[in-house]
Amino acid sequence: MDQASNRLGLALILISLPVMFGLLGAGFFLGQSLCPPGTLLEGTLDSGARSAFGALIAGTGFLLAGIGNGGTLNPDMFRDVRKAARRTAIVGLAIILPGLGLWWDGIRTHYCATPQGIVVHPDPLTSKVPYSWSPISYAWTDTRSLWTRCYYGKAGLTVDVLLTMKDGRELEFGSDSWHQLRRNYAAVSRLLSLAAYRYDNRGSENCPPILKRLFSHRPG
């Protein structure tokens, strides 16, 4: 029994990091699959922070469950240590499902920008209609402002392209979605040319020269 428990604990510890990074990778591909064919770009409403935090919680849950499970039934440990290990295992198991739920909620809370318009799937917990998954549709002409910025952090260069819609909702077309926007920049610019919006590119002074030239002119 002890050997089986130790093996289970070791297995849970070993899969904790693959679970964490696997969820992060799966989130990227699942997010794209939730949008219709022909989508120009898609992204989460919080730049992926919620799904990343959920993946971290779930992975930590597996790790804690493995550590606790390994010590719970070990007769060589003091009783108090075994109790602490049992509590650790319980906490780990208890946070796995909430972590997965938060990860999935982060993925479902996203937008899809298509040639026909922008469809936002809001967070039901913060939606104006509580607990509603009902999507919100915007025309490209509903864009009221566009703001660009570049900055360097630990992960390197981050490009922000922030749209503000007619109701005040902000959509991040840069950050994790920048590679999609860059690929379809010409198409998005043509669609934005239909809108009357305020353009602020003062934050692009720190951009590389090629991006500084790109952002020097109002898209559209």
Protein Blocks (a to p, Z undefined) as FASTA:
>chain_A
ZZmmmmmmmmmmmmmmmmmmmmmmmmmmmmmmmpcehiabdcdfklommmmmmmmmmmmm
mmmmmmmmmmmmmmkbcfklmmmmmmmmmmmmmmmmmmmmmmmmmmmmccdddfkbccdd
ddfklgmbghiabdcdddfklpfbdcddddddfkopadddddddfkopacdfbljlmmmm
mmmmmmmmmmmmmpccdddfklmmmpcfklmmmmmpcgZZ
